[in-house]
Amino acid sequence: MNDDDKNKHWLMREKTIRRLWIGTTIVLLATVVAGFFVSLPGHFNVDGQFWFFAAYGFFTCAVMVFAAKALGFILKRRDTYYDD
């Protein structure tokens, strides 16, 4: 660990970021693989597939991010809003 990493918050260190990416990828892959071994009864044909919950979670998260960006665009104020 170099001197720059010692002064950073632990979540901002390159080593920690890499470990978080690897750990998150492993957990997500384990979740998808577990779908092969666990039989979840679905109400419709598509939600009984092993990939459905992973895809549904991904697309739901993406929609929430875009909705938050749109809401921020609508609600934002000028930089000089409070300068009177």
Buried (B, 14 or more C-beta within 10 A) or exposed (E): EEEEEEEEEEEEBEEBEEEEEEEEEEEEEEEEEEBEEEEEEEEEEEEEBBEBBBEEEEEEEEEEEEEEEEEEEEEEEEEEEEEE
